[in-house]
Amino acid sequence: MRHKLILRVTILFMLAFTLSKFIFASTIKNNSDNMINVFNQGGRTEWKAPPFADKMKNPLASDLKVTKDAKIVFTTNCSSCHGDKGEGNGPAAAALNPKPKNLTSEKVQEQSDGAIFWKITTGNPPMVSWKDALTEKQRWGLVNYIRQLKKK
């Protein structure tokens, strides 16, 4: 049963990834030569949230119910790339450039809740935006869950 769920999530992710890559590539064609070079090299500058994101406060208390609900959301939507433990080693990670971040790393954990929420919300290919697929409460719950990954 779990394998079927993982397979379905992986297939959905790959479809979303393909679509986002097409949209991203179309956008690149309309941008400067510098942006085209960044895309062709598979590189990019560091992904930083805008300053206003750091001022956003997480409205959810990090209680057991929120964490439990967020774990389900994470397993369903995030683990195919970030892995079950958030280490960036999920089954879809091998096909991605750049690779998914290790959510347990100090670099991720030192970011503000607002910055992590902003990144989940907006996405940055190959990471998709979760703004339309997840509620605001679910996205804030994921921030709490990501914080819990460091403690495990």
C-alpha positions in Angstrom: 0.0 0.0 0.0 2.8 2.4 1.0 4.7 1.6 -2.2 1.6 2.4 -4.4 1.3 5.8 -2.6 5.0 6.5 -3.1 4.7 5.6 -6.8 1.7 7.8 -7.3 3.3 10.7 -5.5 6.5 10.2 -7.6 4.5 10.1 -10.8 2.6 13.3 -9.9 5.8 15.0 -8.9 7.5 14.1 -12.2 4.5 15.4 -14.1 4.6 18.6 -12.1 8.4 18.9 -12.5 8.1 18.4 -16.3 5.5 21.1 -16.5 7.4 23.5 -14.3 10.6 22.9 -16.3 8.7 23.7 -19.5 7.3 26.9 -18.0 10.7 27.8 -16.5 12.4 27.2 -19.9 9.9 29.4 -21.6 10.5 32.2 -19.2 14.3 31.9 -19.6 13.9 32.4 -23.4 12.4 35.8 -22.8 15.1 36.8 -20.3 18.6 38.1 -20.7 21.6 36.0 -22.0 22.9 35.9 -18.4 19.8 34.0 -17.3 20.1 31.6 -20.2 23.7 30.9 -19.3 22.6 30.1 -15.7 20.0 27.7 -16.9 22.3 26.0 -19.4 25.0 25.5 -16.8 22.5 24.0 -14.4 23.7 26.5 -11.8 22.1 29.3 -10.0 22.8 31.8 -7.4 21.9 31.0 -3.8 18.1 31.0 -3.2 17.4 33.6 -0.6 14.0 34.6 0.6 13.3 38.4 0.4 13.7 40.4 3.6 10.0 40.7 4.2 9.8 36.9 4.6 12.0 37.0 7.7 9.4 39.3 9.4 6.6 36.8 8.9 5.6 35.0 12.1 4.5 31.4 12.2 0.9 31.5 13.5 0.9 27.8 14.5 2.1 26.5 17.8 4.5 23.6 17.4 2.2 21.1 19.1 1.9 17.3 18.5 -1.3 17.6 16.4 0.3 20.2 14.0 3.4 18.1 13.7 1.5 14.9 13.1 -0.6 16.5 10.4 2.4 18.1 8.8 4.3 14.7 8.8 1.5 13.3 6.6 1.7 16.4 4.3 5.5 16.0 4.1 5.4 12.3 3.4 2.8 12.8 0.7 4.3 15.8 -1.0 7.9 16.3 -0.1 9.6 13.0 0.7 9.8 11.9 -2.9 12.5 14.6 -3.3 13.7 15.5 0.2 13.6 11.9 1.5 11.7 10.5 4.5 14.1 12.1 7.0 14.4 15.4 5.0 18.0 14.8 4.0 17.6 15.6 0.3 17.9 11.9 -0.8 14.4 11.0 -1.9 13.8 8.7 -4.9 13.2 11.6 -7.3 16.3 13.5 -6.1 18.6 11.7 -8.5 16.9 13.3 -11.5 17.0 16.9 -10.2 19.4 19.7 -10.8 20.0 21.3 -8.4 19.5 18.6 -5.8 16.9 19.0 -3.1 18.3 20.6 0.1 19.0 18.7 3.2 16.3 20.1 5.5 18.2 19.0 8.6 21.3 21.0 7.7 22.4 24.0 9.6 22.0 26.2 6.5 18.3 25.4 6.3 17.6 25.3 10.0 19.1 28.7 10.6 16.6 30.3 8.2 13.6 32.1 9.8 10.2 30.4 9.8 9.0 33.1 7.4 11.8 32.4 4.9 11.1 28.7 4.9 7.4 29.3 4.5 8.1 31.7 1.6 10.2 29.1 -0.1 7.5 26.4 0.3 4.9 28.9 -1.0 6.8 30.3 -4.0 9.0 27.4 -5.1 12.1 27.7 -7.3 12.4 25.1 -10.1 12.8 22.2 -9.8 11.0 22.8 -6.5 7.4 23.5 -7.3 5.3 26.2 -5.6 2.9 24.8 -3.1 0.8 27.9 -2.8 -2.2 26.5 -4.7 -1.8 22.8 -3.7 -1.5 23.3 0.1 -3.4 25.6 2.5 -1.5 28.3 4.4 -2.0 26.2 7.5 -0.5 23.1 5.9 2.5 25.2 4.7 3.1 26.7 8.2 2.7 23.1 9.6 5.5 22.0 7.2 7.7 24.7 8.7 7.1 23.2 12.2 7.8 19.7 10.8 11.0 20.8 9.2 12.1 22.2 12.5 11.4 18.8 14.1 13.6 17.0 11.5 16.7 18.7 13.1 15.8 17.2 16.5 15.5 13.6 15.3 
